[in-house]
Amino acid sequence: MYSRHVESFIETAHAGSFSKAARVLYISPSSLIQQIDLLEQRLGIMLFERGHRGVKLTEAGESLYRDAVEIVRHSDEAVARARRIQRGEGSIRVATSLLMKCRMLPGIWSHMIEDMPGTRIDIVSLESVGVEPGNYLRGLGVSYDVMEGLYMSELYQDRCLFLELERAPLCVALPRTHEAAGSQVVDTQMLRDLDLVVMKTGVSADYDAVHSYLVALGANRITEVPFYTMELFADCELNKRAIVTVEMWEDIHPNLACIPLAEPHAIPYGLIFPQKPSPQAMKLYQTAKKMVG
């Protein structure tokens, strides 16, 4: 699936020596050096610094090495997945993180395996594949086949296939040590002196709507952020700031108390697929859609 020169490059980087890498690859050191020289010439990049004590990656070589390892890993996974499909043993790669937990998928999966008993779930950590918060769609259909979470309407529109499972109520969460933590609902008095964090406008129509509602209610100290992270929740707790979030996330920030809005607002929550799912992922979509219907 990939050039043998890439394999030779990776093995040389691992070994730090042409002779050691050549033994692993079962070729002569001169043949390996020729492969690396040809790769450097073709790319126009100096990959290694040669010396009497071996070889060392250049800064450009370090960058290429990190990406090459990922390319080989994805290539191996693609071949293995194709072989499983051929044997009727397909899998569905489910993305997960602390903010993208699988809360409803297990119940759907129990129905899925009734129709496709040979299919299995492979859990993919979003952190492990290097996908940053706010950019989850980048790996959809490449590193994973489905994720469960909030639907950011403006960010995701026309870029994925979404199946709504429920409407998740929005609320304001603030540190339990805050004097307003015991409030029954979010009101004007609470908002007047509250430092409030909210998703930046243009990402989600539902967040935009609650943003406008809170401003009309009296919020005047607002910080917009491009996306949410666990570090952001920790910052809100540490600096006594409030954040617009969803009630279902209360378990990931137990030190923040969720205060409901007097006027209910909610955001779609469900399963997010690539626009063209794999056959196994499409079966999961159809199973979930049938259950929702």
Long-range contacts (C-beta under 8 A, 24 or more apart in sequence): 1-75, 1-76, 1-78, 1-79, 2-71, 2-72, 2-75, 4-35, 5-35, 5-36, 5-38, 5-39, 6-39, 6-68, 6-71, 6-72, 7-72, 8-32, 8-35, 8-36, 8-39, 9-36, 9-39, 9-47, 9-64, 9-65, 9-68, 10-65, 10-68, 10-69, 10-72, 12-36, 12-48, 12-55, 13-48, 13-57, 13-61, 13-65, 16-54, 16-55, 16-56, 17-54, 17-55, 18-54, 18-55, 70-130, 74-142, 74-143, 85-279, 85-280, 88-118, 89-118, 89-119, 89-120, 90-116, 90-118, 90-119, 90-278, 90-279, 90-280, 91-119, 91-120, 91-121, 91-122, 91-280, 92-119, 92-120, 92-121, 92-122, 92-145, 92-146, 92-278, 92-280, 92-281, 92-284, 93-121, 93-122, 93-123, 93-124, 93-143, 93-144, 93-145, 93-146, 94-121, 94-122, 94-123, 94-124, 94-144, 94-145, 94-146, 94-147, 94-148, 95-124, 95-125, 95-126, 95-131, 95-136, 95-139, 95-140, 95-143, 95-144, 95-146, 95-147, 96-123, 96-124, 96-125, 96-126, 96-147, 96-148, 97-125, 97-126, 97-127, 98-230, 98-252, 99-133, 99-149, 99-228, 99-229, 99-230, 99-249, 99-252, 100-126, 100-136, 100-147, 100-148, 100-149, 101-148, 101-252, 102-148, 103-148, 103-248, 104-148, 104-165, 104-166, 104-270, 105-146, 105-148, 105-271, 108-271, 108-284, 108-287, 108-288, 108-291, 109-284, 111-287, 111-291, 112-283, 112-284, 112-287, 115-283, 115-287, 116-280, 116-283, 119-280, 119-283, 133-227, 133-228, 133-229, 134-226, 134-227, 136-272, 137-272, 140-272, 140-273, 140-274, 141-273, 141-274, 141-275, 141-276, 141-277, 145-273, 145-274, 145-277, 145-278, 145-280, 145-281, 146-271, 146-272, 146-273, 146-277, 146-281, 146-284, 146-285, 147-271, 147-272, 148-269, 148-270, 148-271, 148-272, 149-269, 149-272, 150-204, 150-246, 150-267, 150-268, 150-269, 151-204, 151-267, 151-268, 151-269, 151-270, 151-272, 152-203, 152-204, 152-207, 153-204, 153-205, 153-206, 153-268, 154-202, 154-203, 154-204, 154-205, 154-208, 155-203, 155-204, 156-272, 159-275, 160-272, 160-273, 160-274, 160-275, 161-272, 161-273, 161-274, 161-275, 161-277, 161-285, 162-268, 162-270, 162-271, 162-272, 162-273, 163-270, 163-271, 163-273, 163-285, 163-288, 163-289, 163-292, 164-268, 164-269, 164-270, 164-292, 165-269, 165-270, 165-271, 165-288, 165-292, 166-269, 166-270, 167-266, 167-267, 167-268, 167-269, 168-246, 168-247, 168-248, 168-266, 168-267, 168-268, 168-269, 169-246, 169-247, 169-260, 169-261, 169-264, 169-265, 169-266, 170-206, 170-207, 170-210, 170-244, 170-245, 170-246, 170-247, 170-261, 170-265, 170-266, 170-267, 171-244, 171-245, 171-246, 171-247, 171-258, 171-259, 171-260, 171-261, 172-196, 172-214, 172-242, 172-243, 172-244, 172-245, 172-258, 172-259, 172-261, 173-233, 173-236, 173-242, 173-243, 173-244, 173-245, 173-249, 173-250, 173-253, 173-256, 173-257, 173-258, 173-259, 174-236, 174-240, 174-241, 174-242, 174-243, 174-256, 174-257, 174-259, 175-236, 175-237, 175-240, 175-255, 175-256, 175-257, 176-255, 176-256, 176-257, 177-240, 178-240, 178-242, 178-257, 180-259, 181-257, 181-259, 182-257, 183-259, 184-259, 184-260, 185-259, 185-260, 185-261, 185-262, 186-214, 186-217, 186-259, 186-260, 186-261, 186-262, 187-217, 187-262, 188-217, 188-218, 189-218, 190-259, 191-217, 191-218, 191-219, 191-220, 192-218, 192-220, 193-221, 194-219, 194-221, 194-242, 195-221, 195-223, 195-239, 195-240, 195-241, 195-242, 196-221, 196-222, 196-223, 196-241, 196-242, 196-243, 196-244, 197-222, 197-223, 197-224, 197-225, 197-232, 197-236, 197-241, 197-242, 197-243, 197-244, 198-222, 198-223, 198-224, 198-225, 198-243, 198-244, 199-224, 199-225, 199-226, 199-227, 199-228, 199-244, 200-224, 200-225, 200-226, 203-227, 204-267, 206-265, 206-266, 206-267, 206-268, 207-244, 207-267, 209-265, 210-244, 210-261, 210-265, 211-244, 213-261, 213-263, 213-265, 214-244
